[in-house]
Amino acid sequence: MIRLQLSPGVRHTTHTKMLLTTAAIESMGFEPIPAGEVIEAQFHSLHVFETRGLIVQEADIIVMKASIDGTGYSIGIGRSVNAICKAVLGDDYTQDEGAWAKEHQCTPPYVVVHFGPTTLHSVSKGHRKSHSGEIVTYDAFPRARDKLREIERKALPSIEMALACAFCSGDHEVQFRLKGFLYYFGSSGFRVGRG
């Protein structure tokens, strides 16, 4: 599988971006994208919430789909992050779910919100490196990341509120705590070619 990884980001509306010199970027193993080469990709984001006050049976996995601003999203609910991600995306979230849960101090059930794929984005300038079949870029797709963040800012509060209202009752409330998120490239939308 080929994966394109975005440089680390933060899910907040404001964040600090550290600017590095070209020499610093290249010292980390990145090389300029060769002249005439175009990298095209569609992007996704994934948010994992621990829930409190929601009862889900061991085998139950609930998946719902919708779209906002032309980008689809899916919501999965269940007791296993990996089982939810397999139902929503066809792949695990983590190699060791028990270790992940311990590291993030969380317990089931979980809600997973997946946004994507975005429209196709392309770049011909910037830096990239290849490692073990993966292509990693250094901040080459800021518009794709910004588009996902804007969609998340619009949709996530409403999704959380709708889920809380749907599952709470007069005698108890439902809470969601963000325990993990990532921005990633979807392999089906990736192409490196000569422009």
Secondary structure, DSSP 8 states (H G I E B T S, - for coil): ---EE-----SSSS-------HHHHHHTT-EE--TTEEEEEEEEEEEEEEEES----TT-EEEEEEEETTEEEEEEEES-HHHHHHHHHSS-S-S-HHHHHHHTT--S-EEEEEE-----EEESSSEEEEETTEEEEES--HHHHHHHHHHHHHHHHHHHHHHHHHH-BTTB--EEEEEEEEEEEEEEEEEEEE-
